[in-house]
Amino acid sequence: MVVVPIAVVVLCSGCPEPEAEPEAEPAADCSAQTPSDTSTLPERELVLGEVVDGTFTPWAEGEQVTAVYGFQGAPMITPWFQIPATTGDEDGACWHLTYEHLDAEGEVSEEHGAYSGGLVFTLVGEVMRTGPLFDITYADAGSTERLRVTVSTPEFVAIEELSITVN
Protein backbone atom coordinates (compact mmCIF):
# COMPACT_ATOMS: atom_id res chain seq x y z
CA MET A 1 0.00 0.00 0.00
CA VAL A 2 1.23 3.47 -0.82
CA VAL A 3 0.74 6.03 1.91
CA VAL A 4 0.48 9.58 0.66
CA PRO A 5 0.33 11.86 3.70
CA ILE A 6 -0.62 14.98 1.74
CA ALA A 7 -3.75 13.39 0.27
CA VAL A 8 -5.51 12.96 3.60
CA VAL A 9 -4.72 15.21 6.52
CA VAL A 10 -5.78 14.11 10.01
CA LEU A 11 -5.07 17.38 11.78
CA CYS A 12 -4.92 20.48 9.68
CA SER A 13 -4.57 24.10 10.65
CA GLY A 14 -6.99 26.46 9.01
CA CYS A 15 -9.67 23.82 8.52
CA PRO A 16 -13.17 24.60 9.73
CA GLU A 17 -13.82 23.54 13.32
CA PRO A 18 -16.57 20.93 13.75
CA GLU A 19 -19.42 22.05 15.96
CA ALA A 20 -18.80 21.02 19.60
CA GLU A 21 -16.68 18.02 18.59
CA PRO A 22 -12.90 17.53 18.80
CA GLU A 23 -10.73 16.60 15.84
CA ALA A 24 -9.59 13.01 15.43
CA GLU A 25 -6.80 12.48 17.89
CA PRO A 26 -3.76 10.64 16.55
CA ALA A 27 -2.54 8.00 18.95
CA ALA A 28 1.13 8.00 19.89
CA ASP A 29 1.85 4.27 19.58
CA CYS A 30 -0.80 2.31 17.69
CA SER A 31 1.33 1.09 14.81
CA ALA A 32 2.67 -1.86 16.83
CA GLN A 33 -0.91 -3.03 17.47
CA THR A 34 -1.73 -3.51 13.79
CA PRO A 35 -2.04 -7.19 12.86
CA SER A 36 -0.36 -8.20 9.60
CA ASP A 37 -3.05 -10.80 8.85
CA THR A 38 -6.65 -9.93 9.68
CA SER A 39 -8.23 -12.88 7.83
CA THR A 40 -8.80 -14.93 11.00
CA LEU A 41 -10.01 -12.06 13.19
CA PRO A 42 -13.67 -11.60 14.11
CA GLU A 43 -15.35 -8.89 12.03
CA ARG A 44 -17.21 -5.94 13.51
CA GLU A 45 -19.48 -3.37 11.91
CA LEU A 46 -17.96 -0.04 10.84
CA VAL A 47 -20.08 2.95 9.85
CA LEU A 48 -18.89 6.12 8.13
CA GLY A 49 -20.85 9.32 8.53
CA GLU A 50 -20.89 12.82 9.88
CA VAL A 51 -21.56 14.44 13.23
CA VAL A 52 -23.70 17.56 13.36
CA ASP A 53 -24.62 19.11 16.70
CA GLY A 54 -23.37 15.99 18.47
CA THR A 55 -25.55 13.61 16.44
CA PHE A 56 -23.97 10.96 14.20
CA THR A 57 -25.64 10.46 10.81
CA PRO A 58 -24.43 7.47 8.78
CA TRP A 59 -23.60 7.80 5.10
CA ALA A 60 -25.39 5.42 2.73
CA GLU A 61 -24.10 4.07 -0.58
CA GLY A 62 -24.29 6.93 -3.11
CA GLU A 63 -24.85 9.56 -0.39
CA GLN A 64 -24.32 13.19 -1.36
CA VAL A 65 -21.69 14.61 0.99
CA THR A 66 -21.09 18.34 1.20
CA ALA A 67 -17.48 19.44 0.88
CA VAL A 68 -16.15 22.01 3.33
CA TYR A 69 -13.48 24.55 2.46
CA GLY A 70 -10.64 25.80 4.61
CA PHE A 71 -8.97 29.17 4.13
CA GLN A 72 -6.63 27.51 1.63
CA GLY A 73 -9.62 26.83 -0.66
CA ALA A 74 -9.23 23.06 -0.95
CA PRO A 75 -12.44 21.02 -0.83
CA MET A 76 -12.49 18.48 2.00
CA ILE A 77 -14.87 15.86 3.29
CA THR A 78 -14.84 15.24 7.02
CA PRO A 79 -15.91 11.67 7.78
CA TRP A 80 -16.41 10.23 11.25
CA PHE A 81 -16.03 6.54 12.02
CA GLN A 82 -18.23 4.57 14.40
CA ILE A 83 -18.16 0.97 15.64
CA PRO A 84 -20.74 -0.52 18.04
CA ALA A 85 -19.06 -0.98 21.42
CA THR A 86 -18.62 -4.44 22.89
CA THR A 87 -17.52 -5.71 26.29
CA GLY A 88 -13.88 -4.82 26.79
CA ASP A 89 -13.86 -1.68 24.61
CA GLU A 90 -12.35 1.12 26.66
CA ASP A 91 -12.86 4.84 26.25
CA GLY A 92 -9.75 6.20 24.53
CA ALA A 93 -8.95 2.91 22.77
CA CYS A 94 -6.04 3.15 20.36
CA TRP A 95 -7.09 1.44 17.12
CA HIS A 96 -5.43 1.43 13.71
CA LEU A 97 -7.40 3.05 10.86
CA THR A 98 -6.61 2.80 7.16
CA TYR A 99 -8.54 5.21 4.93
CA GLU A 100 -8.29 4.77 1.16
CA HIS A 101 -9.73 6.30 -1.99
CA LEU A 102 -10.18 3.58 -4.63
CA ASP A 103 -9.91 3.94 -8.40
CA ALA A 104 -12.26 2.35 -10.95
CA GLU A 105 -10.42 -0.98 -10.67
CA GLY A 106 -10.79 -1.07 -6.87
CA GLU A 107 -7.11 -0.32 -6.27
CA VAL A 108 -5.82 2.50 -4.05
CA SER A 109 -5.97 5.69 -6.10
CA GLU A 110 -2.54 7.13 -6.85
CA GLU A 111 -4.16 10.57 -7.13
CA HIS A 112 -5.70 10.52 -3.65
CA GLY A 113 -3.56 7.97 -1.83
CA ALA A 114 -4.32 6.74 1.65
CA TYR A 115 -4.02 7.50 5.34
CA SER A 116 -2.87 4.79 7.72
CA GLY A 117 -2.27 5.29 11.43
CA GLY A 118 -3.50 4.92 14.94
CA LEU A 119 -6.45 6.99 16.15
CA VAL A 120 -8.10 7.32 19.54
CA PHE A 121 -11.70 6.09 19.63
CA THR A 122 -14.01 7.57 22.26
CA LEU A 123 -16.85 5.68 23.92
CA VAL A 124 -20.06 7.60 23.13
CA GLY A 125 -23.07 5.82 24.57
CA GLU A 126 -23.03 2.37 22.98
CA VAL A 127 -20.52 3.10 20.21
CA MET A 128 -16.82 3.80 19.76
CA ARG A 129 -16.25 6.90 17.60
CA THR A 130 -13.43 8.95 16.12
CA GLY A 131 -13.33 11.87 13.75
CA PRO A 132 -13.43 14.01 11.87
CA LEU A 133 -10.69 13.07 9.46
CA PHE A 134 -10.00 15.98 7.10
CA ASP A 135 -9.79 14.43 3.63
CA ILE A 136 -8.61 16.91 1.03
CA THR A 137 -10.35 15.43 -2.01
CA TYR A 138 -9.76 18.05 -4.71
CA ALA A 139 -12.88 16.48 -6.20
CA ASP A 140 -15.09 18.41 -8.58
CA ALA A 141 -18.66 18.97 -7.43
CA GLY A 142 -20.75 15.98 -8.41
CA SER A 143 -17.82 13.56 -8.60
CA THR A 144 -18.09 10.10 -7.08
CA GLU A 145 -15.47 8.91 -4.61
CA ARG A 146 -15.11 5.25 -3.61
CA LEU A 147 -13.82 4.93 -0.04
CA ARG A 148 -12.55 1.89 1.86
CA VAL A 149 -11.92 2.16 5.58
CA THR A 150 -10.41 -0.56 7.75
CA VAL A 151 -10.13 -0.47 11.53
CA SER A 152 -7.96 -3.21 12.98
CA THR A 153 -6.66 -4.36 16.34
CA PRO A 154 -5.22 -7.69 17.49
CA GLU A 155 -8.80 -8.57 18.57
CA PHE A 156 -10.94 -7.61 15.52
CA VAL A 157 -11.17 -6.07 12.07
CA ALA A 158 -13.91 -3.79 10.72
CA ILE A 159 -14.11 -2.87 7.02
CA GLU A 160 -16.52 -0.57 5.20
CA GLU A 161 -16.47 0.34 1.53
CA LEU A 162 -18.89 2.80 -0.03
CA SER A 163 -19.25 5.39 -2.76
CA ILE A 164 -20.24 8.98 -2.04
CA THR A 165 -20.92 11.95 -4.27
CA VAL A 166 -19.04 15.12 -3.30
CA ASN A 167 -21.07 18.34 -3.52
C-alpha positions, 0 to 999 in steps of 0.5 A: 500500500502506498501512503500519501500523507498529503492526500488525507490530513488528520489534523490540519490548521486552518480547517473549519472547526466541527461544531462542539466536537474535537478533531480526530486524535492521533494516537502515539503508539498504535502502529505496533498493534496492527495485525499483519493478517486480519483474515482470522479475526472476528469482524465488527461493523464499521459505519462512516458518517458525519456528526452535526450538533453531536448527532452521528448520521451514517452515510449510505451508498451513493450519499451526497456529501457536502465538501467544506473549504478551509482558508486555503480553498481546498475542498475536504470531506470530514468523515467520522467513524463509528463501531458498536461498542462491545464488552472490553472496549475502553474509552480512549482505545487506540485502534489502527485506521486505514482510509483509502480512496479507490480507483475504478479498478478497486485499487488504491488511487494514486491521485488521492492515496491513503491514510494509515495510522492509529487513532483514539476512539471515544466511547459515546453511549453504545458506540466507539467513535473517532473523527473528523478526518480531514480528507482533502479530495480536490474532487469536482462537485458531483464527482463520485469517490469510492472509499474503503476504511479498515479499523484493525486491532489484534482482537478484531477487524472492521471494514466498510467500503462505499461510494459517495458523491461530493457536492 
